[in-house]
């Protein structure tokens, strides 16, 4: 259930960010901007109540949001997507994996 909640928060935040870009040309998109960000923060609060550590939750949420928003903006809006950005995505993924792995190591040490 935690991962479903986190995935929903990510999708909500990415949708709001893309709607913010679309609102530049059409202000009607601001409805999705407000709803998306509000939904993302509510889902993150629920996720923390479910017991996911904030470092893990926020790290995955933020990193995934950055990468997915940049990729979707390249497809939808024609924003640039360079090889250097791809290296950045790899660094983000690596950092999130390290945070997740470190969190699991700490949990197993605490259980002993």
FIKOLZA-1660 file (N, C-alpha, C; in steps of 0.1 Angstrom, whole numbers, plus 5000, padded with zeros to 4 digits):
% residues 112
   i   px   py   pz ch aa at
   1 5008 4988 5000  A  X  N
   1 5000 5000 5000  A  X CA
   1 5009 5013 5000  A  X  C
   2 5020 5012 5007  A  X  N
   2 5029 5024 5008  A  X CA
   2 5034 5028 4994  A  X  C
   3 5038 5018 4986  A  X  N
   3 5043 5021 4972  A  X CA
   3 5032 5026 4963  A  X  C
   4 5020 5021 4964  A  X  N
   4 5009 5026 4957  A  X CA
   4 5006 5041 4960  A  X  C
   5 5006 5044 4973  A  X  N
   5 5004 5058 4978  A  X CA
   5 5015 5067 4972  A  X  C
   6 5028 5062 4973  A  X  N
   6 5039 5070 4968  A  X CA
   6 5038 5072 4953  A  X  C
   7 5035 5062 4946  A  X  N
   7 5033 5063 4931  A  X CA
   7 5022 5073 4928  A  X  C
   8 5011 5073 4935  A  X  N
   8 5000 5082 4933  A  X CA
   8 5005 5097 4936  A  X  C
   9 5012 5098 4946  A  X  N
   9 5018 5112 4950  A  X CA
   9 5027 5117 4939  A  X  C
  10 5035 5108 4933  A  X  N
  10 5044 5112 4923  A  X CA
  10 5036 5116 4910  A  X  C
  11 5026 5108 4906  A  X  N
  11 5018 5111 4894  A  X CA
  11 5011 5124 4896  A  X  C
  12 5006 5126 4908  A  X  N
  12 4998 5139 4911  A  X CA
  12 5007 5151 4910  A  X  C
  13 5019 5150 4915  A  X  N
  13 5029 5161 4915  A  X CA
  13 5034 5164 4901  A  X  C
  14 5037 5153 4893  A  X  N
  14 5041 5155 4879  A  X CA
  14 5030 5161 4871  A  X  C
  15 5018 5156 4873  A  X  N
  15 5006 5162 4865  A  X CA
  15 5005 5177 4868  A  X  C
  16 5006 5180 4881  A  X  N
  16 5005 5195 4885  A  X CA
  16 5016 5203 4878  A  X  C
  17 5028 5197 4878  A  X  N
  17 5040 5205 4872  A  X CA
  17 5038 5207 4857  A  X  C
  18 5033 5196 4851  A  X  N
  18 5031 5197 4836  A  X CA
  18 5019 5207 4833  A  X  C
  19 5009 5207 4842  A  X  N
  19 4998 5216 4841  A  X CA
  19 5003 5231 4843  A  X  C
  20 5012 5232 4852  A  X  N
  20 5018 5246 4854  A  X CA
  20 5024 5251 4841  A  X  C
  21 5031 5242 4834  A  X  N
  21 5038 5246 4821  A  X CA
  21 5027 5249 4811  A  X  C
  22 5016 5241 4811  A  X  N
  22 5005 5243 4801  A  X CA
  22 4997 5256 4804  A  X  C
  23 4997 5260 4817  A  X  N
  23 4989 5272 4821  A  X CA
  23 4996 5285 4816  A  X  C
  24 5008 5284 4812  A  X  N
  24 5014 5296 4806  A  X CA
  24 5006 5301 4794  A  X  C
  25 5001 5291 4786  A  X  N
  25 4993 5295 4774  A  X CA
  25 4978 5295 4777  A  X  C
  26 4974 5287 4787  A  X  N
  26 4959 5286 4789  A  X CA
  26 4957 5285 4804  A  X  C
  27 4953 5296 4810  A  X  N
  27 4951 5297 4825  A  X CA
  27 4941 5287 4831  A  X  C
  28 4933 5280 4823  A  X  N
  28 4924 5270 4828  A  X CA
  28 4931 5259 4834  A  X  C
  29 4943 5257 4830  A  X  N
  29 4951 5246 4836  A  X CA
  29 4955 5248 4851  A  X  C
  30 4953 5260 4856  A  X  N
  30 4956 5262 4870  A  X CA
  30 4948 5254 4879  A  X  C
  31 4936 5250 4875  A  X  N
  31 4927 5241 4883  A  X CA
  31 4935 5228 4886  A  X  C
  32 4941 5222 4876  A  X  N
  32 4949 5210 4877  A  X CA
  32 4961 5212 4885  A  X  C
  33 4967 5224 4884  A  X  N
  33 4979 5227 4892  A  X CA
  33 4976 5227 4906  A  X  C
  34 4966 5234 4911  A  X  N
  34 4962 5234 4925  A  X CA
  34 4958 5221 4930  A  X  C
  35 4949 5214 4922  A  X  N
  35 4944 5201 4926  A  X CA
  35 4956 5190 4927  A  X  C
  36 4965 5191 4917  A  X  N
  36 4976 5182 4917  A  X CA
  36 4985 5183 4928  A  X  C
  37 4989 5195 4931  A  X  N
  37 4998 5198 4942  A  X CA
  37 4992 5195 4956  A  X  C
  38 4979 5199 4957  A  X  N
  38 4972 5196 4969  A  X CA
  38 4971 5180 4971  A  X  C
  39 4967 5173 4961  A  X  N
  39 4967 5159 4961  A  X CA
  39 4980 5152 4965  A  X  C
  40 4991 5158 4959  A  X  N
  40 5004 5152 4961  A  X CA
  40 5008 5153 4976  A  X  C
  41 5005 5165 4982  A  X  N
  41 5009 5167 4996  A  X CA
  41 5000 5159 5005  A  X  C
  42 4987 5158 5002  A  X  N
  42 4978 5149 5010  A  X CA
  42 4983 5135 5010  A  X  C
  43 4987 5130 4998  A  X  N
  43 4991 5116 4996  A  X CA
  43 5005 5114 5004  A  X  C
  44 5013 5124 5003  A  X  N
  44 5026 5123 5011  A  X CA
  44 5023 5122 5026  A  X  C
  45 5014 5130 5031  A  X  N
  45 5011 5129 5045  A  X CA
  45 5005 5115 5048  A  X  C
  46 4997 5110 5040  A  X  N
  46 4992 5096 5042  A  X CA
  46 5003 5086 5042  A  X  C
  47 5012 5088 5033  A  X  N
  47 5024 5079 5032  A  X CA
  47 5032 5079 5045  A  X  C
  48 5034 5091 5050  A  X  N
  48 5042 5092 5062  A  X CA
  48 5034 5085 5074  A  X  C
  49 5021 5087 5074  A  X  N
  49 5013 5080 5084  A  X CA
  49 5014 5065 5083  A  X  C
  50 5016 5060 5071  A  X  N
  50 5017 5045 5068  A  X CA
  50 5030 5040 5073  A  X  C
  51 5039 5049 5077  A  X  N
  51 5052 5045 5083  A  X CA
  51 5064 5045 5074  A  X  C
  52 5063 5051 5062  A  X  N
  52 5075 5052 5053  A  X CA
  52 5084 5063 5059  A  X  C
  53 5097 5061 5060  A  X  N
  53 5106 5071 5065  A  X CA
  53 5106 5083 5056  A  X  C
  54 5106 5095 5061  A  X  N
  54 5105 5107 5053  A  X CA
  54 5117 5109 5043  A  X  C
  55 5129 5104 5047  A  X  N
  55 5140 5105 5038  A  X CA
  55 5138 5097 5026  A  X  C
  56 5133 5085 5028  A  X  N
  56 5130 5076 5016  A  X CA
  56 5119 5082 5008  A  X  C
  57 5108 5085 5015  A  X  N
  57 5096 5090 5007  A  X CA
  57 5099 5102 4999  A  X  C
  58 5105 5112 5006  A  X  N
  58 5108 5125 4999  A  X CA
  58 5118 5123 4988  A  X  C
  59 5128 5115 4991  A  X  N
  59 5139 5113 4981  A  X CA
  59 5133 5107 4968  A  X  C
  60 5125 5096 4969  A  X  N
  60 5119 5090 4958  A  X CA
  60 5109 5099 4951  A  X  C
  61 5101 5106 4959  A  X  N
  61 5091 5115 4953  A  X CA
  61 5098 5126 4945  A  X  C
  62 5107 5133 4951  A  X  N
  62 5114 5144 4945  A  X CA
  62 5122 5140 4932  A  X  C
  63 5129 5129 4934  A  X  N
  63 5138 5124 4923  A  X CA
  63 5129 5120 4911  A  X  C
  64 5119 5112 4914  A  X  N
  64 5110 5107 4904  A  X CA
  64 5103 5118 4897  A  X  C
  65 5099 5128 4905  A  X  N
  65 5092 5140 4900  A  X CA
  65 5100 5148 4890  A  X  C
  66 5113 5150 4894  A  X  N
  66 5122 5157 4885  A  X CA
  66 5124 5150 4872  A  X  C
  67 5127 5137 4873  A  X  N
  67 5130 5129 4861  A  X CA
  67 5117 5128 4852  A  X  C
  68 5106 5124 4858  A  X  N
  68 5094 5122 4850  A  X CA
  68 5089 5135 4844  A  X  C
  69 5090 5146 4851  A  X  N
  69 5085 5159 4846  A  X CA
  69 5094 5163 4834  A  X  C
  70 5107 5161 4835  A  X  N
  70 5116 5165 4824  A  X CA
  70 5114 5157 4812  A  X  C
  71 5112 5143 4814  A  X  N
  71 5109 5135 4803  A  X CA
  71 5096 5138 4796  A  X  C
  72 5085 5139 4804  A  X  N
  72 5072 5142 4799  A  X CA
  72 5072 5156 4792  A  X  C
  73 5079 5166 4797  A  X  N
  73 5079 5179 4791  A  X CA
  73 5086 5179 4778  A  X  C
  74 5096 5170 4776  A  X  N
  74 5103 5168 4764  A  X CA
  74 5094 5163 4753  A  X  C
  75 5086 5153 4757  A  X  N
  75 5076 5147 4748  A  X CA
  75 5064 5156 4745  A  X  C
  76 5058 5162 4755  A  X  N
  76 5046 5170 4754  A  X CA
  76 5049 5184 4748  A  X  C
  77 5059 5190 4754  A  X  N
  77 5061 5205 4750  A  X CA
  77 5074 5207 4742  A  X  C
  78 5081 5196 4739  A  X  N
  78 5093 5198 4731  A  X CA
  78 5104 5204 4738  A  X  C
  79 5104 5204 4751  A  X  N
  79 5115 5209 4759  A  X CA
  79 5128 5201 4756  A  X  C
  80 5139 5207 4758  A  X  N
  80 5152 5200 4755  A  X CA
  80 5154 5188 4764  A  X  C
  81 5161 5178 4758  A  X  N
  81 5165 5166 4766  A  X CA
  81 5178 5163 4761  A  X  C
  82 5189 5166 4769  A  X  N
  82 5203 5164 4764  A  X CA
  82 5209 5152 4771  A  X  C
  83 5221 5148 4765  A  X  N
  83 5228 5137 4771  A  X CA
  83 5232 5140 4786  A  X  C
  84 5235 5153 4788  A  X  N
  84 5239 5157 4802  A  X CA
  84 5227 5155 4812  A  X  C
  85 5215 5158 4807  A  X  N
  85 5204 5156 4815  A  X CA
  85 5202 5141 4818  A  X  C
  86 5205 5133 4809  A  X  N
  86 5204 5118 4810  A  X CA
  86 5213 5114 4821  A  X  C
  87 5225 5119 4821  A  X  N
  87 5235 5116 4831  A  X CA
  87 5230 5121 4845  A  X  C
  88 5223 5132 4845  A  X  N
  88 5217 5137 4858  A  X CA
  88 5206 5127 4863  A  X  C
  89 5198 5122 4853  A  X  N
  89 5188 5112 4857  A  X CA
  89 5194 5100 4864  A  X  C
  90 5205 5095 4858  A  X  N
  90 5212 5084 4863  A  X CA
  90 5218 5087 4877  A  X  C
  91 5223 5099 4879  A  X  N
  91 5228 5103 4892  A  X CA
  91 5216 5103 4903  A  X  C
  92 5205 5108 4898  A  X  N
  92 5193 5109 4907  A  X CA
  92 5189 5095 4911  A  X  C
  93 5188 5086 4901  A  X  N
  93 5184 5072 4904  A  X CA
  93 5194 5066 4914  A  X  C
  94 5207 5068 4911  A  X  N
  94 5217 5062 4920  A  X CA
  94 5216 5067 4934  A  X  C
  95 5213 5080 4935  A  X  N
  95 5212 5086 4949  A  X CA
  95 5200 5080 4956  A  X  C
  96 5189 5079 4949  A  X  N
  96 5177 5073 4956  A  X CA
  96 5179 5059 4960  A  X  C
  97 5186 5051 4951  A  X  N
  97 5189 5037 4955  A  X CA
  97 5198 5037 4967  A  X  C
  98 5207 5045 4968  A  X  N
  98 5216 5046 4980  A  X CA
  98 5208 5049 4993  A  X  C
  99 5199 5059 4991  A  X  N
  99 5190 5062 5003  A  X CA
  99 5182 5051 5007  A  X  C
 100 5175 5044 4997  A  X  N
 100 5167 5033 5000  A  X CA
 100 5175 5021 5006  A  X  C
 101 5186 5018 5001  A  X  N
 101 5195 5008 5006  A  X CA
 101 5200 5011 5020  A  X  C
 102 5204 5024 5022  A  X  N
 102 5208 5028 5036  A  X CA
 102 5197 5027 5046  A  X  C
 103 5185 5030 5042  A  X  N
 103 5173 5029 5051  A  X CA
 103 5171 5015 5055  A  X  C
 104 5172 5006 5045  A  X  N
 104 5169 4992 5049  A  X CA
 104 5180 4986 5058  A  X  C
 105 5192 4991 5056  A  X  N
 105 5203 4986 5065  A  X CA
 105 5201 4991 5079  A  X  C
 106 5196 5003 5080  A  X  N
 106 5194 5009 5094  A  X CA
 106 5182 5002 5100  A  X  C
 107 5172 4998 5092  A  X  N
 107 5160 4991 5098  A  X CA
 107 5164 4977 5103  A  X  C
 108 5173 4970 5095  A  X  N
 108 5177 4957 5100  A  X CA
 108 5186 4957 5112  A  X  C
 109 5194 4968 5113  A  X  N
 109 5203 4969 5125  A  X CA
 109 5194 4973 5137  A  X  C
 110 5184 4981 5135  A  X  N
 110 5175 4984 5146  A  X CA
 110 5167 4972 5151  A  X  C
 111 5163 4963 5142  A  X  N
 111 5156 4951 5146  A  X CA
 111 5164 4942 5154  A  X  C
 112 5177 4942 5153  A  X  N
 112 5185 4933 5161  A  X CA
 112 5185 4937 5175  A  X  C
% end
